[in-house]
Amino acid sequence: MNIRYLYILLMYLTSIGWIKPHQNNYSDIQNKNVPDKIIKKRNGESHRMDIVCLIYHRFGDNRYPSTNTNIQLFKNQLQYLKDNNFRVITFGKAVDMILDDKQNIDKTVAITIDDAFLSFKDNALPLLNQFGYKATVFVNTETIGDGDYMNWEDLKSLKMSGFEIGNHSHSHAYFMNHQEDKKDFFKNDIELSKKLLLDSLGEDPKIFTYPYGEYDEELMNMVISLGFKAAAAQNSGVLCESSNMFVIPRFPMNNQYGAMEMFREKVNMKALRIIDSKLPSTLYSKNPPLLKITIEKQNYDIAHIQGFTQGGDPILSISGDTTLTVNLSCNKRLSDRRVIYTITIPSKQNNQWYWYSHLWLNPSLKD
């Protein structure tokens, strides 16, 4: 993997604001997110499931370069997937395939689009139809029909033609800013979006994505209690059989960071599987926070493990024998609202790379 591209990707996440307190663990969440058949591996078999989820926003809209994808670039990406025999599916289908746990999954990509901008309908939809691919559009219901956004008739047409509509909240608010009334505010907002989607489209979507990719344990619990079966985050990574189904990673796309060399690397990426029963919260008290994960040795080329931390240089250490404990921190205090730590490891046998990233969030800082 080209380290320069990893660095560029991480800088991109900072520039668009996709990337802090208390070291809570997600033990309860993990048990709810990953059914027993995933944890225990049905019939004792260990199916390897790697699905790359991509997140787009705008297409052919040069007013917003940080979230825009050139139309020709998007066509080239779709052509690459077609030429290399990738299976292209919706986000909901990806979730169902993971939960079904019946087969090994490889060379599978889920395309997602957040916010339902008109540029998707005008510029990306014709290309997806040309290639015969379906995608998932996550909708924030408050803006439907306003300005640059698709209207209800557009969304109905998408749904009728086999595209998937997902829930992206009503207001697309910074829910983590509402610490005093966060739970009620979030619940009321999502219930309103669910009602509007049901009334207007005849369906209450069971997939969700967090506005700005911001979440904590409380919001995750609310998503579960509101009846969703899975939720997408905005930190990079690969969906696999051991993933937390309510923080599914997605690789962000735009002109620079979806350029073809980087695109090829991302869609061929594998998940770095974490075997911890308890993972850290997004929120932290110690600054800089420490990310500590446990992985199996497997066939990883540990000598070439890489750590990346936004806002400073990484401090990386490894210990263990049968299993490995990886510690990653930053050499300076974090000062951004959202910061992502990333760990990548190559395989010993070939040029395959494995990826894991973790979001740190400090709601006291403005975006």
C-alpha positions as CSV (number, residue, x, y, z in Angstrom):
1,M,0.0,0.0,0.0
2,N,1.2,3.5,-0.8
3,I,1.7,5.3,2.5
4,R,1.3,8.7,0.8
5,Y,-2.3,7.7,-0.2
6,L,-3.1,6.7,3.3
7,Y,-1.8,10.0,4.6
8,I,-3.9,11.9,2.0
9,L,-7.0,9.9,2.9
10,L,-6.6,10.7,6.6
11,M,-6.0,14.4,5.8
12,Y,-9.2,14.3,3.7
13,L,-11.2,12.9,6.6
14,T,-9.9,15.9,8.7
15,S,-10.7,18.5,6.0
16,I,-14.4,17.4,5.7
17,G,-14.9,17.0,9.4
18,W,-15.4,13.2,9.6
19,I,-13.1,12.6,12.1
20,K,-13.1,12.5,22.4
21,P,-14.7,11.8,27.0
22,H,-14.3,8.4,28.9
23,Q,-12.9,5.0,28.1
24,N,-16.3,3.2,28.1
25,N,-16.5,-0.2,26.6
26,Y,-19.1,-1.6,24.2
27,S,-19.5,-5.0,25.7
28,D,-23.3,-4.7,25.9
29,I,-23.5,-3.1,22.5
30,Q,-21.3,-5.8,21.0
31,N,-23.6,-8.5,22.2
32,K,-26.6,-6.7,20.7
33,N,-24.9,-5.8,17.5
34,V,-23.5,-9.2,16.5
35,P,-25.8,-12.1,16.7
36,D,-24.7,-15.4,18.3
37,K,-24.5,-17.0,14.9
38,I,-21.8,-14.5,13.9
39,I,-19.9,-14.7,17.2
40,K,-19.9,-18.4,17.4
41,K,-19.7,-19.1,13.7
42,R,-22.5,-21.3,12.6
43,N,-21.8,-25.0,12.7
44,G,-18.3,-24.3,13.8
45,E,-17.4,-23.0,10.4
46,S,-15.5,-19.7,10.0
47,H,-16.8,-17.9,7.0
48,R,-14.6,-15.0,5.8
49,M,-16.7,-12.1,4.8
50,D,-15.2,-8.9,3.5
51,I,-17.6,-6.2,2.0
52,V,-16.2,-2.8,1.1
53,C,-18.8,0.0,1.7
54,L,-18.3,3.3,-0.2
55,I,-19.8,6.6,0.7
56,Y,-20.5,9.4,-1.8
57,H,-22.3,12.7,-1.5
58,R,-22.3,14.9,-4.7
59,F,-21.6,14.1,-8.3
60,G,-20.4,16.6,-10.9
61,D,-20.9,19.5,-8.5
62,N,-17.7,21.5,-8.4
63,R,-19.1,24.0,-5.8
64,Y,-18.2,21.4,-3.0
65,P,-14.9,19.8,-3.9
66,S,-14.4,18.0,-0.6
67,T,-17.5,15.9,-1.2
68,N,-17.8,15.9,-4.9
69,T,-17.0,13.1,-7.4
70,N,-16.4,13.9,-11.0
71,I,-18.8,12.1,-13.4
72,Q,-16.1,10.6,-15.5
73,L,-14.2,9.4,-12.4
74,F,-17.4,7.8,-11.2
75,K,-17.8,6.1,-14.5
76,N,-14.2,4.8,-14.4
77,Q,-14.8,3.4,-10.9
78,L,-17.9,1.6,-12.0
79,Q,-16.1,0.3,-15.1
80,Y,-13.3,-1.1,-12.9
81,L,-15.8,-2.9,-10.7
82,K,-17.4,-4.4,-13.8
83,D,-14.1,-5.3,-15.5
84,N,-12.9,-7.1,-12.4
85,N,-16.0,-9.0,-11.6
86,F,-17.0,-7.3,-8.4
87,R,-20.5,-7.8,-7.1
88,V,-22.1,-4.4,-6.4
89,I,-25.0,-4.3,-3.9
90,T,-27.0,-2.1,-1.6
91,F,-26.0,-1.5,2.0
92,G,-29.0,-3.5,3.3
93,K,-28.0,-6.4,1.1
94,A,-24.5,-6.2,2.5
95,V,-25.9,-6.4,6.1
96,D,-28.2,-9.3,5.2
97,M,-25.2,-11.2,3.6
98,I,-23.2,-10.8,6.8
99,L,-26.0,-11.8,9.1
100,D,-26.9,-14.8,6.9
101,D,-23.4,-16.2,7.5
102,K,-23.7,-19.0,4.9
103,Q,-20.7,-18.3,2.6
104,N,-17.4,-16.7,2.1
105,I,-17.8,-13.3,0.6
106,D,-15.1,-11.6,-1.5
107,K,-15.0,-8.9,-4.2
108,T,-18.2,-7.3,-3.0
109,V,-18.9,-3.6,-2.8
110,A,-21.8,-1.7,-1.4
111,I,-22.4,1.8,-2.8
112,T,-24.0,4.3,-0.5
113,I,-24.9,8.0,-1.0
114,D,-25.7,10.3,1.9
115,D,-28.1,13.3,1.8
116,A,-30.0,12.6,-1.5
117,F,-28.6,15.6,-3.5
118,L,-30.1,16.2,-6.9
119,S,-26.6,15.7,-8.4
120,F,-27.0,12.0,-7.6
121,K,-30.2,11.8,-9.7
122,D,-28.9,14.0,-12.5
123,N,-25.3,12.7,-12.8
124,A,-24.8,9.4,-11.0
125,L,-28.1,7.6,-11.4
126,P,-27.8,7.3,-15.2
127,L,-24.4,5.7,-14.9
128,L,-25.5,3.2,-12.2
129,N,-28.4,2.3,-14.5
130,Q,-26.1,1.9,-17.4
131,F,-24.0,-0.6,-15.5
132,G,-27.0,-2.3,-13.9
133,Y,-25.9,-1.5,-10.4
134,K,-28.2,-0.5,-7.4
135,A,-27.2,1.6,-4.5
136,T,-28.5,2.9,-1.1
137,V,-29.5,6.6,-0.7
138,F,-29.6,7.8,3.0
139,V,-32.1,10.5,3.4
140,N,-32.4,13.3,5.9
141,T,-36.2,14.0,5.7
142,E,-36.2,17.7,6.6
143,T,-34.5,18.8,3.4
144,I,-36.4,16.6,0.9
145,G,-37.6,18.8,-2.0
146,D,-35.5,21.8,-0.9
147,G,-32.9,23.5,-3.0
148,D,-30.3,20.9,-4.1
149,Y,-32.2,17.9,-2.7
150,M,-34.3,15.3,-4.4
151,N,-38.0,15.4,-3.7
152,W,-40.4,12.6,-2.6
153,E,-41.3,11.7,-6.1
154,D,-37.7,11.3,-7.0
155,L,-37.3,9.0,-4.0
156,K,-40.4,7.0,-4.9
157,S,-39.0,6.5,-8.4
158,L,-35.7,5.3,-7.0
159,K,-37.4,2.8,-4.6
160,M,-39.6,1.5,-7.4
161,S,-36.6,0.8,-9.6
162,G,-34.8,-1.2,-7.0
163,F,-32.7,1.3,-5.2
164,E,-32.7,1.3,-1.4
165,I,-33.7,4.3,0.8
166,G,-32.1,4.5,4.2
167,N,-32.7,6.8,7.2
168,H,-30.2,9.6,7.8
169,S,-32.3,11.4,10.6
170,H,-34.8,14.2,10.1
171,S,-32.7,17.3,10.9
172,H,-29.2,16.0,10.2
173,A,-28.3,17.8,13.5
174,Y,-25.1,17.6,15.6
175,F,-26.8,15.4,18.1
176,M,-23.7,15.1,20.2
177,N,-24.0,18.8,21.0
178,H,-27.3,18.2,22.9
179,Q,-25.8,16.6,26.0
180,E,-28.5,17.7,28.3
181,D,-31.4,16.5,26.2
182,K,-29.6,14.3,23.7
183,K,-31.6,11.1,24.2
184,D,-35.0,12.7,23.8
185,F,-33.9,15.0,21.0
186,F,-32.4,12.1,19.1
187,K,-35.4,9.9,19.7
188,N,-37.9,12.5,18.6
189,D,-36.0,13.4,15.5
190,I,-35.5,9.8,14.3
191,E,-39.2,8.9,15.1
192,L,-40.2,11.9,12.9
193,S,-38.0,10.8,10.1
194,K,-39.4,7.2,10.3
195,K,-42.9,8.5,10.2
196,L,-42.3,10.7,7.2
197,L,-40.5,7.9,5.3
198,L,-43.3,5.5,6.1
199,D,-46.1,8.0,5.1
200,S,-44.4,9.1,1.9
201,L,-42.7,5.9,0.7
202,G,-44.7,3.2,2.3
203,E,-41.6,1.9,4.1
204,D,-39.8,2.4,7.4
205,P,-36.2,1.7,6.5
206,K,-34.3,-0.5,8.9
207,I,-30.8,0.9,8.1
208,F,-29.4,4.1,9.5
209,T,-26.4,6.3,9.1
210,Y,-25.2,8.9,11.8
211,P,-25.1,12.5,10.7
212,Y,-21.5,13.6,10.4
213,G,-20.5,10.1,11.4
214,E,-20.9,11.1,15.1
215,Y,-22.1,8.6,17.7
216,D,-21.5,7.4,21.2
217,E,-22.8,4.4,23.2
218,E,-26.1,6.2,24.1
219,L,-26.9,7.0,20.5
220,M,-26.0,3.5,19.4
221,N,-28.4,2.1,22.0
222,M,-31.1,4.4,20.8
223,V,-30.6,3.2,17.2
224,I,-31.0,-0.3,18.4
225,S,-34.1,0.5,20.5
226,L,-35.7,2.3,17.5
227,G,-35.8,-0.9,15.6
228,F,-32.9,-0.6,13.1
229,K,-31.0,-3.7,12.1
230,A,-27.7,-1.9,11.3
231,A,-26.1,1.5,11.1
232,A,-23.3,3.0,9.0
233,A,-20.5,5.2,10.3
234,Q,-18.1,7.4,8.4
235,N,-14.7,6.1,9.5
236,S,-12.9,4.0,6.9
237,G,-12.7,0.2,7.0
238,V,-14.2,-3.0,5.8
239,L,-17.4,-4.8,6.9
240,C,-16.8,-8.3,8.0
241,E,-18.4,-11.2,10.0
242,S,-17.1,-9.8,13.3
243,S,-18.0,-6.2,12.7
244,N,-20.1,-4.1,15.1
245,M,-23.3,-3.9,13.0
246,F,-24.2,-0.5,14.3
247,V,-20.9,1.1,13.4
248,I,-20.3,-0.2,9.9
249,P,-17.3,1.5,8.3
250,R,-17.4,3.1,4.9
251,F,-14.6,4.5,2.7
252,P,-15.3,8.1,1.6
253,M,-15.1,9.1,-2.0
254,N,-14.4,12.4,-3.8
255,N,-12.3,13.5,-6.7
256,Q,-8.9,13.4,-5.0
257,Y,-9.4,10.5,-2.6
258,G,-11.4,8.4,-5.0
259,A,-8.8,8.7,-7.7
260,M,-8.4,5.4,-9.5
261,E,-5.2,4.2,-7.8
262,M,-6.7,4.8,-4.4
263,F,-10.0,3.4,-5.4
264,R,-8.4,0.1,-6.5
265,E,-6.7,-0.1,-3.2
266,K,-9.8,0.5,-1.2
267,V,-12.2,-1.9,-3.0
268,N,-9.6,-4.7,-2.6
269,M,-9.0,-4.0,1.1
270,K,-9.7,-6.6,3.8
271,A,-10.9,-6.1,7.4
272,L,-8.4,-6.3,10.2
273,R,-10.4,-8.5,12.6
274,I,-10.5,-7.4,16.2
275,I,-11.0,-10.1,18.8
276,D,-11.5,-7.9,21.8
277,S,-14.7,-8.4,23.7
278,K,-14.6,-4.8,24.8
279,L,-13.7,-1.9,22.5
280,P,-13.2,1.7,23.6
281,S,-15.9,4.4,23.3
282,T,-15.7,7.2,20.8
283,L,-15.5,9.5,23.8
284,Y,-12.3,10.0,25.8
285,S,-11.1,11.7,28.9
286,K,-7.3,11.2,28.6
287,N,-5.8,13.4,25.9
288,P,-4.4,12.0,23.7
289,P,-6.5,8.8,24.0
290,L,-5.0,5.3,23.7
291,L,-6.5,2.8,21.2
292,K,-5.8,-0.8,22.4
293,I,-6.9,-3.7,20.3
294,T,-6.2,-7.4,20.2
295,I,-5.7,-9.4,17.0
296,E,-4.8,-12.9,16.0
297,K,-1.3,-13.4,14.5
298,Q,-2.7,-15.3,11.5
299,N,-0.7,-14.5,8.4
300,Y,-0.1,-10.8,9.1
301,D,3.3,-9.3,8.4
302,I,3.6,-7.6,11.7
303,A,7.0,-6.1,10.9
304,H,5.2,-3.8,8.5
305,I,2.3,-2.8,10.6
306,Q,1.4,0.9,10.3
307,G,-0.4,3.3,12.6
308,F,-1.8,6.7,11.6
309,T,-3.1,9.4,13.9
310,Q,-4.7,12.7,12.8
311,G,-3.3,15.8,14.5
312,G,0.2,14.4,15.3
313,D,2.6,11.5,14.9
314,P,1.6,8.0,15.8
315,I,3.0,6.1,18.8
316,L,2.7,2.4,18.0
317,S,3.6,-0.6,20.1
318,I,2.9,-4.4,19.8
319,S,3.1,-7.2,22.4
320,G,2.0,-10.8,22.7
321,D,2.6,-14.2,21.2
322,T,-0.5,-16.2,20.2
323,T,-2.5,-13.1,20.0
324,L,-1.1,-9.6,19.6
325,T,-2.0,-6.5,21.6
326,V,-1.7,-3.3,19.5
327,N,-1.5,0.1,21.2
328,L,-1.8,3.3,19.2
329,S,-1.7,6.8,20.5
330,C,-0.7,10.3,19.3
331,N,2.4,12.2,20.3
332,K,0.4,15.4,21.1
333,R,-3.0,16.4,22.4
334,L,-5.9,16.1,20.1
335,S,-7.5,19.5,19.2
336,D,-10.1,18.6,16.6
337,R,-13.7,17.6,17.2
338,R,-13.4,14.3,15.3
339,V,-10.1,12.4,15.0
340,I,-9.5,9.0,13.5
341,Y,-6.8,6.5,14.4
342,T,-6.0,3.9,11.7
343,I,-4.1,0.6,11.8
344,T,-3.1,-1.3,8.7
345,I,-1.2,-4.5,8.3
346,P,-0.1,-6.4,5.1
347,S,-0.3,-10.1,4.7
348,K,2.8,-12.3,4.6
349,Q,1.9,-14.2,1.4
350,N,0.9,-11.4,-1.0
351,N,0.3,-7.7,-1.3
352,Q,-3.1,-7.9,0.5
353,W,-3.7,-5.2,3.2
354,Y,-6.0,-5.2,6.3
355,W,-7.5,-2.1,7.7
356,Y,-9.1,-0.9,11.0
357,S,-9.9,2.6,12.1
358,H,-11.5,4.1,15.3
359,L,-13.2,7.4,15.8
360,W,-12.5,9.7,18.7
361,L,-15.0,12.5,19.4
362,N,-14.9,15.6,21.5
363,P,-18.4,17.1,21.4
364,S,-17.3,20.2,23.4
365,L,-15.4,21.4,20.3
366,K,-17.4,23.0,17.4
367,D,-17.1,21.6,13.9
